[in-house]
Amino acid sequence: MKIIKYLSIFLKSFTHKKISYSYGGIDALVANIFKNQKKGFYVDIGCGHPIKNNNTYLLNKKNWYGINIDLDKDNIDLFDI
């Protein structure tokens, strides 16, 4: 029985791809915590790039909305594209 359990876990690692856009998977952790909440509001301070290494892009894709704040005007300008 144990071998079937291990094989099942091993198979899931190939068939269930986790999507994360942030460094270290923080966005996936936050999305999992709020998985039953369909919409919400976030404030991302020091947001950086709108997609790459972004902690709130995954929430945005799940119909959440919020405010992104960054000191680099070039990064903020990318959110308007």
C-alpha positions as CSV (number, residue, x, y, z in Angstrom):
1,M,0.0,0.0,0.0
2,K,2.8,2.4,0.8
3,I,4.3,2.1,-2.6
4,I,1.0,3.0,-4.2
5,K,0.8,6.1,-2.1
6,Y,4.3,7.1,-3.0
7,L,3.7,6.5,-6.7
8,S,0.5,8.6,-6.5
9,I,2.4,11.5,-5.0
10,F,5.2,11.1,-7.6
11,L,2.6,11.1,-10.4
12,K,0.9,14.2,-9.1
13,S,4.2,16.1,-9.2
14,F,4.2,15.6,-12.9
15,T,0.5,16.1,-13.7
16,H,-0.3,19.1,-11.4
17,K,1.9,22.1,-12.3
18,K,1.9,24.8,-9.7
19,I,1.8,28.3,-11.2
20,S,3.8,31.0,-9.4
21,Y,4.9,34.4,-10.6
22,S,6.7,35.5,-7.4
23,Y,10.2,34.7,-6.1
24,G,9.9,31.8,-3.8
25,G,6.3,31.0,-4.5
26,I,4.9,33.6,-2.0
27,D,1.9,34.3,-4.3
28,A,1.0,30.6,-4.5
29,L,1.0,30.5,-0.7
30,V,-1.2,33.6,-0.4
31,A,-3.5,32.3,-3.1
32,N,-3.8,29.0,-1.2
33,I,-4.7,30.8,2.1
34,F,-7.5,32.7,0.3
35,K,-8.5,29.9,-2.1
36,N,-12.2,30.1,-1.1
37,Q,-12.4,33.9,-1.5
38,K,-13.4,34.7,-5.1
39,K,-12.5,38.4,-5.0
40,G,-10.5,40.6,-2.8
41,F,-8.3,43.7,-2.5
42,Y,-4.5,43.9,-2.0
43,V,-1.8,46.5,-1.5
44,D,1.6,45.6,-3.0
45,I,4.3,47.9,-1.7
46,G,7.6,47.5,-3.6
47,C,5.8,45.6,-6.4
48,G,8.5,45.7,-9.0
49,H,7.7,44.2,-12.4
50,P,3.9,43.6,-13.0
51,I,4.4,39.9,-13.8
52,K,8.0,38.7,-13.2
53,N,8.7,38.1,-9.5
54,N,5.4,39.8,-8.5
55,N,3.6,38.7,-5.4
56,T,0.1,39.9,-6.5
57,Y,-0.1,39.0,-10.2
58,L,-1.6,35.6,-9.4
59,L,-4.3,37.2,-7.3
60,N,-5.0,39.7,-10.1
61,K,-5.5,36.8,-12.5
62,K,-8.1,35.4,-10.0
63,N,-10.2,38.7,-10.3
64,W,-8.7,40.4,-7.2
65,Y,-7.8,44.1,-7.6
66,G,-5.5,46.4,-5.7
67,I,-2.9,49.1,-5.5
68,N,0.7,48.5,-6.7
69,I,3.3,50.9,-5.2
70,D,7.0,51.2,-6.3
71,L,9.6,53.9,-6.3
72,D,10.8,53.0,-9.8
73,K,8.6,54.9,-12.3
74,D,9.7,52.5,-15.1
75,N,8.1,49.6,-13.1
76,I,4.9,51.5,-12.5
77,D,4.7,52.5,-16.1
78,L,4.7,48.8,-17.1
79,F,1.4,48.3,-15.2
80,D,-0.3,50.7,-17.6
81,I,0.6,48.7,-20.7
